[in-house]
């Protein structure tokens, strides 16, 4: 149900700016779908931070 609400752009911004410390569900699902397992990531935390910032900017 929550994923359906996240399709609306106004709700997406609220999800990013809410009190939940995790990225929105739709972002996490899209990120897993785009995950390239053949590419080795050296610093997972740094890559996650970059992905979260990209996702937030794309929402705006």
Secondary structure, DSSP 8 states (H G I E B T S, - for coil): -HHHHTTSHHHHHHHHHSS-SS--HHHHHHHHHH--TTS--S-HHHHHHHHHHHHHHHH-
